[in-house]
Amino acid sequence: MGRGRQKAKQQKIARKLKYLTTDTDYDELAKELSSQEVGTGSFDPFADVEEADQERAAGAADAASQTSDTPETADDLDEYAKWAAEAAAKATSGEMPKVKAVPKPHKPIPMPIPSALKPKK
């Protein structure tokens, strides 16, 4: 048989799932989900990945503290912060000249005229 019968079965199942009303016992579900066997804790599948990331971050922090260009970077950031503060103060105090944008003239776009409306010669 073709695809039609298979599709009809899938639609039937989809309708059942969509419109089927079931009474869910949420209290029983909560008990089932919260209960664990004795001696088994919750296993975190990403614990080893997080641990490796923390080790890498600690190693990177150690390497950064040992390099000599960390203070220079801090000085560069301080200079930028000073410059940004000065520029903001100038902008708010009115020291900087305000420049108005001049719109560029544009060519008008010719509108097409339908042939029925064109004047006859």
C-alpha positions in Angstrom: 0.0 0.0 0.0 1.0 3.6 -0.5 1.7 6.5 1.8 -2.0 7.3 2.2 -2.8 4.6 4.7 0.3 5.3 6.8 -0.5 9.0 6.9 -4.1 8.3 7.9 -2.9 6.1 10.8 -0.5 8.9 11.9 -3.3 11.5 11.8 -5.5 9.2 13.8 -2.9 8.8 16.5 -2.1 12.5 16.5 -5.8 13.3 17.0 -6.0 10.9 19.9 -3.0 12.4 21.6 -4.3 15.9 21.1 -7.9 15.4 22.3 -7.4 12.6 24.8 -8.1 13.9 28.3 -6.4 11.9 31.0 -6.5 12.4 34.7 -2.9 12.9 35.9 -2.2 12.3 39.5 0.4 14.9 40.1 1.0 14.0 43.7 1.9 10.4 42.7 4.2 11.8 39.9 6.0 14.0 42.4 6.6 11.1 44.7 7.9 9.0 41.9 10.2 11.7 40.7 11.5 12.6 44.1 12.1 9.1 45.3 15.6 7.8 44.9 17.2 4.5 45.9 19.3 4.5 49.0 22.9 5.0 48.3 22.4 6.6 44.9 22.7 10.4 44.7 21.7 12.4 41.8 24.3 11.9 39.1 25.3 15.1 37.3 26.5 14.2 33.8 28.2 17.6 33.4 30.1 17.6 36.7 33.3 16.5 35.1 33.0 19.1 32.4 32.4 21.9 34.9 35.3 20.7 37.0 37.6 20.8 33.9 36.4 24.3 33.0 37.1 25.5 36.5 40.6 24.0 36.4 41.2 25.7 33.0 39.9 29.0 34.3 42.2 28.8 37.4 45.2 27.9 35.2 44.4 30.9 32.9 44.1 33.2 35.9 47.5 32.0 37.2 49.1 32.5 33.8 47.6 36.0 33.5 48.9 37.0 36.9 52.4 35.9 36.0 52.6 37.9 32.8 53.9 41.4 32.8 51.4 43.0 30.4 48.4 42.8 32.8 49.2 46.2 34.5 49.6 47.8 31.0 46.2 46.6 30.0 44.8 48.0 33.2 46.5 51.4 32.4 45.1 51.3 28.9 41.6 50.7 30.3 42.0 53.6 32.7 43.1 55.9 29.9 40.1 54.9 27.9 37.8 55.4 30.8 39.2 58.9 31.4 38.8 59.8 27.7 35.3 58.4 27.6 34.4 60.5 30.7 35.8 63.6 29.2 34.0 63.1 25.9 30.7 62.5 27.8 31.2 65.6 29.8 31.9 67.7 26.7 28.8 66.2 24.9 26.5 67.1 27.8 28.0 70.5 28.5 27.6 71.8 25.0 31.3 72.3 24.3 31.2 70.1 21.2 29.6 71.7 18.1 26.4 70.2 17.0 26.5 69.2 13.4 23.3 69.0 11.5 23.0 66.4 8.9 22.2 67.8 5.4 20.0 65.5 3.4 21.3 64.7 -0.1 19.0 65.7 -2.9 17.7 62.7 -4.8 16.4 62.1 -8.3 12.7 61.6 -8.5 11.8 58.1 -9.6 9.5 58.2 -12.7 6.3 56.4 -12.1 5.2 54.0 -14.8 1.9 54.9 -16.5 -0.4 52.1 -17.6 -0.9 51.9 -21.3 -4.7 52.4 -20.9 -4.1 55.8 -19.3 -1.4 57.0 -21.7 -2.5 59.9 -24.0 -3.0 58.8 -27.6 -1.0 60.6 -30.3 
